[in-house]
Amino acid sequence: MSSVANLTEYLRDQTFVAFDTETTGLWAPAHRLVELAAVKFHPGEKSVDTFQSLINPQRSIPDEVIEIHGITDEMVAEAPTVKPVLERFIEFCGDDSILIAHNALFDISFVACELARTGLVFGDNLILDTVDIYHRLFPGLESYSLLSLVSRFDIAQTQQHRALEDAELVRHLFLKAAERFDAIHDVNELKSSFTTCTMADWPGEARELPAEFGELNRALKQNLRVEIIYQSQSQPIQTRVIQPKQVYVIGSTFYINAFCERSRAERTFRLDRIERFKVLEG
C-alpha cells in the first residue's frame, strides 16, 4: 500500500477518478468506444467506487483490435450504446472530482468525440496524466508505458488491456507517485506542478468546412451523397461515394468523417486530399 501521509490536506480532501477506455481503433474521430471504466477514490482511504460498462459501437470491431483487448462483436451486441453510458459516467465523476488517465490525450480524445456526437457536455474537471507525472518525478526511464511503469514499481507484472483493470493500475500508479509530491495546497499549485487539462481541451473540434467548400457543408446538413476524387497516402487516386457525417479540425487540417459506400463502413478523409467533389442530388 502506497503511503500518502505526506500529502497536503488539500490533496487528501480531493476526490480522484482514474479512468480508462477501450476502443475500435486508434484515432478518435474515425473510431468508437467499446468500453469505459473508472475507479473513484480518496488518497489514504481503502474503499473505492467503480464504474464499468461495455459499449455497443454500432460497427464491427477489427480483428487486430480484438487481439489487444479481447472485446468481440458478440460481447457488445447487447451492450448499451454510448450516450447512456456517458450520462452515467458524467454522473459518476461529478463536478468536483479530479480525473486521472495514462496517456490521457488518447482517452480524452475518444470521450470528447463521443460527447460531441451525442450532444452531451462534460464538466470542467481537471485531468492529470500519469505519463506526465512520471516523466516529471522519475525522469530518464526507458519506457513510460502503463505496463512498464506498473512492472518497474512492483504494482503488477501483467496488463489485461481491459478498462476497469487498467483504471485500477492508473490509481495505484498515482498513489505511488504521490509519495514524492511536493506540497500542493490549492488548485493553482496543482496546475503549476503538473500538466492539467479538461475534456474541452482536446484539439479536435467539430465544425463547418471553409466557405469555399459550401457545397460539402450543404451535403453534410442535408445528408446528401458526395462523389469525391481522393488521393490517399498509400493508394492511387480513387473515386469514392461518401455520405459526410461530421467535420473535425486538428491544428489547421480538416477531416471529414463519412460513410464510404465502397468500404461499407465509416471512414475519415482529409479535406486537402480531396482533389474534386460533386454533390449527388436526391
N, C-alpha and C positions, 0 to 999 in steps of 0.2 A: 504494500500500500504506500503510495506516494505521500510524503509529508508536505502539508501546506500551512504549517504552523507559522511560517514567515510571511504569509500573505497579509496584506493590509485588511482592515475592516471593510474597506470599500469593495475589494475583490471577494472577500468571504461572503458578503451580502448579496452578490450578484447571482442571478440565475443564468446558467450557461446551457446551451443546446448544441451538442455535437451532432452533425447530420451528414448523410451520405446518400448518393444516388447510384442507380444502375440504369443503363440506357440502351438504345438500339444502335448507337454509333458514337462517334467522337465529336461531331460538330453540331451544336445545339440547334441552329436554325433549320437543319435538314433532318434531325433525328428527334426521338421522343424518350421520355422517361418510361421505365418499366418497373422501377421500384424506388421508393423514398422511405427513409427511416431516420430516426433521431433518438438521442438519449438526453434527457433533461436532468441536470444535477446542480448541486451547490458544493463548492470546494469544502472538504472536511466532513461532508455527510456521506454515509454509506448508501443511503436509499437513492434510487433513481427512478424516473418515469421514462417509459419508452413509447415510441410511435413507429409503426411499420406497416406498409401496405404495398402489395404488388399493384401494378397499373396496367390496364389494357391499352396498349399504344395504338390500337386500331390499324395495325400494319404488321407484317411479318418481321420477326427478329432474325437478322442474318446469322448464318451458321457460325461464322467466325467470332461473333459476339457471344453467342450461346456458349462457345468453348471457354470464354473467360468467366462469365458469372453463372452459367448453368440455368438461366431462366429461359424457358421454352415458350413457344406459342400456346401450347396446351396449358401451361401453368397460369397464363394471364388471360385465357379465354373467358373466364367467368369473373375476372377481377374488375373493380370499378374503373371507369375512365378517369382522366387526370383531374378534372375540375373538382369533384367531391373529395378527392384525396388532398388536393391543395387546400381546400377550405378547411379540412381537419388539421392539416399541418400548420396553417396560419394560426388557427385557434390554439393548437398545442404550444407553439412558440410564444404566443402572447406579444404584447407591445414592448416589454422592457427587458427581454432576455438578450444575452449576447450569444450569437451563433459562432460555431467553430467548424471548419471543414479542412480537409487536407487537399492541397492544390485547389483552393476554394474557387478560383475563377471557373473551373470546369463545372462544378456543381451549381454555382451561381448562374452560369450561362444557361444551363438546362432549366432550372427552376424559373428564371426570369423569362425565358422564351415561352414556357408553358403558361406563366402568368399572363403574358401578352396575348396568347392565343385564346385564353379563357376569359379575359377581361377582368381578372382578379388583381388586387393590389396587396402587396406585402408591406409591412411596416418599415420604419426607418432603423430597425435593429442593426447594431454594429455586427460585422462579421470578421472574425480573426482567421488567419490561415496558419496551420501548424507547420507548413513548409517555411513560411516567413519567420515564424517564431524560432524554429530550429536553426535556420541559417544565421539568425542573429545571436543566439545563445551558444550554438555549437558550430562555429564556422569551420570550414575545411573538411567536412565529412565527405567520404567517397560518393555517397548517394543519400538523397533525401526522400526517396520513395517511402510509401507507408510501410511496406514490408521491411525495408532496410532499417528504418528507424525503430520499429517495434522489436525487431530482432536484436539490434545493437543495444537497446536499453532494457532487454530482458522482459518485455511485455508479452510477446508472443513470438513463435517461430514460424507460423504459417498465416496465410491470409485467405479467407474464403471468397472474397470478392462478392459478398452479399452486403446489402446496405446496412442492416442493423449491426451485424458483426463488425463491419468497418467503422461505423459510427462509434461503437464501443472502444475500438482501438484508438480512434481520434481522442476520445475522452481521456483515456489513460495517457496518451502522449501529452496532452495539455497539462494534466496534473503532474506528470514527470517534469515537464519544463517549468511549471510554476514554482518548483523548488529553487529555481535560480532567478526568479523575477526580482527586479529592483522594486523599491517601494512605489506603489501606484495608488494614489489617494483619490483620484477622480477620473472622469471620462477623458479629460484633456490630457492627463498624464498617460492614460492607456493609449490614446491615439498617437502620442509622441514616442511611445516605446515600441509600438508595432504598427505594421501597415493594417489599416482597417478599411472596410468598405461596406456598402449596403447592397441589397438586391437591385436597387435602381442604378447602381454604378456600372452595371455590365454595359460595355460599349455598343453592343448590338441593339439597335433601335428599329422598331417597325415604323415605317414612314412611307410617304409617296415618293415616286421617282421624280427626277428633274423635269422641268416643264417641257423640254424637247421630247420627252417620252410620254406625252399626254395620252396618246392612244393606248399605250400599255397600262397606264393608270385607269383608263376607261374600261379596259378588258378586266382589270382586277376588280373594279367596283361592280361591274355588270356580269361577272362570272363568264366571260367570253373566252373562246379558244383562240390561241395565237400560234401562227406558224413562224418559227424562227430558224435562221441560218446561224448555227452555233459552232464556234471553234473552241474545243476543249483543249486542255493542256496535253493530253496523251493520245487523242484520237484526231483523225482528219475532220475537215468541215462536214457537218451533218445538218440535215433538215429534220426538225422535230416539231410536233404539235403539242403545245402545253396549255394548261389552264392555270394561270397565275393565282396564287393564294395569298401571298404576303411578301412584302419587300423589307429587307434589312439593310442597314449600312453599318459597316465596321471600318473605322477610320474614314477614308474617302471612297471606299469601294462599296458599290451597291450589289446586292444579291436578291434574286427572285426565287422564292420557294414556290414550286408549282407541281401540279400533277402532270407527269410526262406520259403521253399516250403510247409512245414507243416502249418505254420501260414498264408501263402499267404500275407505276409507283410514284411517290413524291420524290422529286429531285431538286437540287439547288443549282441555279445558273448565275454566273457572274454577268452583270449587265455589260461590262466592257468587252465581253467575248461574244455578244450577240451582234453579228455583222449586219443583219437585216431582219425585219419582222413584219408580219401582216396580220391584222386582226381579222378573224373569220367570223363574219356576222351570222347570227341565227344558230 
